[in-house]
Amino acid sequence: MKPPSLLCLRAMRSALVADSYQSCLPLYRAYATHPSPPKPPPTPPPSARPSETPGYKLRKKSDNDTDFTPLPLSRPIGMPHPPSPGENRGDDSRSLRQRRDDFVNYDKHLAKRAKMTQQIAKPYFRDWSNMRFHKGKQFIANERVFRAEHALWFPNLYGKPLAKGVERQELERGDGYGGYGRDTCEVMRGRVSVVSVVSNTWAVNQVNTFCAREKHPELHLVLEGAEGVAQMVEINREENWLKWYLLQMFRRNLRKQRSVEQQGRYFMVYKGVTEMIKESLGLINDKTGYVYLVDHECRIRWAGSALAEAHEKESMVRGLKRLVQEASVPADEKDEVDIKKLEEVVTEVFDEPRAASASG
């Protein structure tokens, strides 16, 4: 057998070295030097950084709402101007030309959009969730009634009375109540009023702790003793159209629980209660009941919310007695009484230093 030539041996060696080289190749990419780490993303400016970490966040103990304690009213609440009939009806009194101009006004579109966004952003169950904190109590009633010169006014609300024999009014423009709407200021002016504002059964139960005869008989004793001077006014506001029709269906049950006179002072309000009115009256939670003492000039002198406490009932009775006394005194005699009180105070101020110097 003839041995292989040198050329054949070289070809066999090259083939063998190529196969072994391919089997020894690494599975990863080999670099001559180590790669540099990737550059971090650019840092956003301070104004673009989010204030809080997005996503679900557990509330800390310092932010826990259970530590919230309602405080007594430290200042008068109400509207800055006295009420007048025809206000807050909730109807659109603009002419067709004004509506057309407002429709093409971009600034008014932005204002309306911002208002709608605020309404949509409010969670539906927020008020119910806040009821677990002190039963929805937002503030504690003031111990003493606010002075008349510093008190603010209760707004006029336009609603449908519960009474059955209300005459229908012929109006140029519909009022939303079929002509049976009435102004609350016409009923309240000239008398001291215990006004309750509710919007559901839960709020009614809370208001009953202030105004019900079984739970607060002292209040009704004062009302009966001041018949013709003091009265009780109930306002049931309902902004949901479906609940409003349900309320109309159960009017008969509401009439059975009240006298004929009290039915005329029970108002069912569907519209006209704006956000500004709610803030001025302290109607922060729609599911909570509120009670007000309003004098004969429609000024709010005392206010309470949610379930009544013992000291709140006492302050309410004291305040009602004082308002009845103020309403019973004529204006001329009241001025004379104020002058006499001022003279007595001035006399006491000047007599005290003299008595001290004489005793020393």
Residue, then its C-alpha position, 0 to 999 in steps of 0.5 A: m500500500k502506498p503511503p499518503s502524500l504530504l498534501c493529503l496529510r495537510a488537508m486531513r489536518s486542516a479538516l480535523v483542526a477546523d472541527s475541533y475549533q468549532s466545538c470549542l467555541p463559547l456560547y457567549r460573546a467574548y470581548a477583548t475588554h469588559p463592557s462598560p455599564p449602561k448609562p442611567p436614564p436622565t433625572p427628571p427636573p424637580s417640578a416633574r417629579p411625582s409628589e408621592t409614590p404611585g399606587y396603593k398606599l397604606r395610611k399611616k397612624s398620624d393620618n388616621d381619621t379615627d383620631f379626628t375630634p369634632l370641635p365646637l363652632s368658633r365662628p358664625i356660619g351662613m350666607p353673607h346677605p339676607p334671603s329674599p323670595g325667588e332666590n335659589r330656585g335652580d331654574d335657568s332664567r337666561s334668554l335664548r340669546q344669552r344661552r347662545d352666547d354662553f354656548v359659543n363662549y370657550d371660557k364658560h365651557l372650561a368653567k363648566r368642564a371644571k365643575m363637572t370634573q369636580q363632581i365626577a371625582k367625588p366618590y359615591f360612597r365617600d359620605w357613607s364611609n365618613m359616617r363611621f367617624h363619630k357618626g358623621k359629626q362634623f362639628i359640635a354645637n356652639e355653647r352660646v348663641f352667636r350675637a345678632e350683629h355678627a350672625l349670618w343669614f340662612p339662605n332662601l330655599y325654594g321647595k314644595p310644601l307637604a301640605k295638601g291644600v296648597e294653591r297653584q301659582e300661575l308663573e311665567r316660567g316653570d319652577g319644576y314643582g308644577g306651580y306648587g313651590r314656595d319660598t322658605c324665607e316667607v315662612m321663617r321671617g318674623r318667627v324663631s325657627v328650629v330648622s332641620v335639614v335632612s336628605n335620607t332616613w339616616a339623617v332623619n334619625q340623627v335629627n330626631t335626637f335633637c327635635a323629636r318629642e320622645k328624645h327631647p321633650e324640653l324643646h317642645l315645652v319651649l315651643e308650646g309655650a312660645e306658640g306664635v313666636a317659635q316654630m319648627v321648619e323641616i327641609n328634605r332635600e333630594e337631588n337624585w331624580l329617582k329618589w325624588y319621585l319615591l319621596q313624592m310617592f310616600r307623601r301620604n305617610l309623611r302627612k300622617q306623622r305631622s299636623v296640618e300646620q306642620q305640613g305647611r312648614y315641611f319643604m321638599v327641595y329638589k334643586g337650587v342647593t348649590e355647592m356654595i350654599k352647602e359650604s356656607l351652611g356646613l353641609i359637608n356630608d350629605k348623609t348627615g342631619y343638621v339642625y339650626l336655630v334661626d331668629h326672626e330675621c333669618r339669621i343663624r344663631w346656633a347649629g348642630s350636626a349628627l347625633a345630639e349630645a347632652h350638652e348640645k341639647e341644653s345649649m339648644v334649649r337655652g338658645l331657643k329661650r333667648l331667641v324667643q325673648e328677643a323676638s318678643v321684645p319690640a324694637d323700640e323697647k329693645d333699644e331702651v333695654d340695650i341702653k340701660k344695660l350699657e349704662e349699667v356696664v359703664t357704671e360698674v367699670f367706673d365704680e370698681p376702681r373707686a371701691a378698691s381705692a376706698s377700701g385701700 
